[in-house]
Amino acid sequence: MIVRVVLLFLFSITTFFSKVESYNHLPPLSRAVGHRRQVMKSVGHRRQFVKSFVKIATTGALVTTAFPSVSFAEGKDELIMQLKDGRKLLEPLSDKLQAEQWDAVRSVLKGPGLGELWNLGESKNTIAKLAKKTDNMMLMELGNELQISLQMADQLTYDNAFVYFQPGNGKVDIKGPQSMVKKAISQLDEIVEMAAED
């Protein structure tokens, strides 16, 4: 959504400057005197230029009004709320692991709310944003530990999905990913508590 708004804005700016460019190339009215057709053509171009300018200005105002989040970064409280929502997503995973719902567990771990915390890079990482916003680099360290827990939970769950096709004893490991999920929950609690204090 934000990308679409930015592209619309850039297109509007480009259109505006192309209109300015074409306006600058119009013949001056003094040279157009006596050439009625040329005068009418230049007046038409100027009117079109003004219409385009008004349209672009209106579009820019609407975009800024309709999408205020484009111009403002996420606040500390919003980032903490995202972490709390991510924690809620972890709570039912232990039961899903017990029921051997491997794909469902991995979908939650890689999906919105949790995927940003370990799988999508630092620029999208909620904890990294929060650490920068609060100037608390301890949050980054805790976030790195959380990344390891979530990654291990995902890897152990993935291994369970293919245990029967791999060499080894062929036993499913449910306690391993469950302990990683439990650890991730406690790590998120610690991160939220520390961020709320700042």
LINUR-V263556 format. One record per residue. N is the residue number from 1. SS is DSSP state (H for helix, E for strand, L for the rest). PHI is phi in whole degrees, 0 to 359 (* if undefined). Layout:
BEGIN
N,SS,PHI  N,SS,PHI
END
This chain:
BEGIN
1,L,*  2,H,294  3,H,298  4,H,297  5,H,294  6,H,296  7,H,298  8,H,298  9,H,297  10,H,297  11,H,297  12,H,297  13,H,297  14,H,299  15,H,299  16,H,301  17,H,291  18,H,291  19,H,292  20,H,298  21,H,300  22,H,291  23,H,294  24,H,293  25,L,271  26,L,290  27,L,290  28,L,296  29,H,298  30,H,296  31,H,281  32,H,274  33,L,298  34,L,92  35,L,246  36,H,307  37,H,298  38,H,293  39,H,296  40,H,296  41,H,296  42,H,292  43,H,295  44,H,299  45,H,296  46,H,293  47,H,297  48,H,298  49,H,298  50,H,297  51,H,299  52,H,297  53,H,298  54,H,297  55,H,297  56,H,294  57,H,297  58,H,295  59,H,299  60,H,299  61,H,294  62,H,295  63,H,297  64,H,295  65,H,286  66,H,287  67,L,233  68,H,295  69,H,293  70,H,295  71,H,268  72,L,238  73,L,286  74,L,293  75,L,275  76,H,301  77,H,297  78,H,294  79,H,294  80,H,296  81,H,297  82,H,297  83,H,293  84,H,296  85,H,295  86,H,297  87,H,297  88,H,299  89,H,292  90,H,284  91,H,303  92,L,280  93,H,292  94,H,299  95,H,293  96,H,293  97,H,293  98,H,298  99,L,276  100,L,59  101,L,266  102,H,298  103,H,296  104,H,296  105,H,295  106,H,294  107,H,297  108,H,291  109,H,297  110,H,264  111,L,277  112,L,301  113,L,102  114,L,244  115,H,302  116,H,295  117,H,280  118,H,211  119,L,243  120,L,244  121,L,91  122,H,293  123,H,295  124,H,256  125,L,287  126,H,299  127,H,291  128,H,297  129,H,298  130,H,294  131,H,297  132,H,292  133,H,293  134,H,262  135,L,57  136,L,247  137,L,284  138,H,297  139,H,298  140,H,297  141,H,296  142,H,296  143,H,296  144,H,295  145,H,295  146,H,296  147,H,302  148,H,297  149,H,298  150,H,292  151,H,295  152,H,294  153,H,300  154,H,294  155,H,296  156,H,294  157,H,293  158,H,300  159,H,301  160,H,296  161,H,295  162,L,241  163,H,299  164,H,284  165,H,259  166,L,256  167,L,293  168,L,132  169,L,280  170,L,74  171,L,262  172,L,280  173,L,254  174,H,268  175,H,294  176,H,301  177,H,294  178,H,297  179,H,292  180,H,292  181,H,295  182,H,298  183,H,296  184,H,297  185,H,297  186,H,293  187,H,294  188,H,297  189,H,301  190,H,295  191,H,295  192,H,297  193,H,297  194,H,294  195,H,293  196,H,293  197,H,288  198,L,290
END
